[in-house]
Amino acid sequence: MSKKYKVSVVLMRGESGEYVVSSPTLDIATQGSTRDEALRQIKEAIEGVLEVGDEDTLHALPHAYSKDVQLGTVEVEVPSKRSVPTSR
């Protein structure tokens, strides 16, 4: 018998056009060349994680979905004495 779960994911477009999708609650991410491919990949990854899920993963499931998912952008300033690698 199988059980269905809803899991919130974050989908972003990368600098080189690929789609990156992650499940912050389950701490997994993947990518695809199209939106549909990326979503298909994360679905497979989530299913794989849940099939072999340990106690911590299964404990996170009730919190893996939210009707109120919000995504924002923040700007941060890093002191000049410390360099941060830039994307290529």
Buried (B, 14 or more C-beta within 10 A) or exposed (E): EEEEEEBBBEBEEEEEEBBBBBBEBBEBBBBBEEEEBBBBBBBEBBEEBBEEBEEEBEEBBEEBBEEEEEEEEEEEEEEEEEEEEEEE
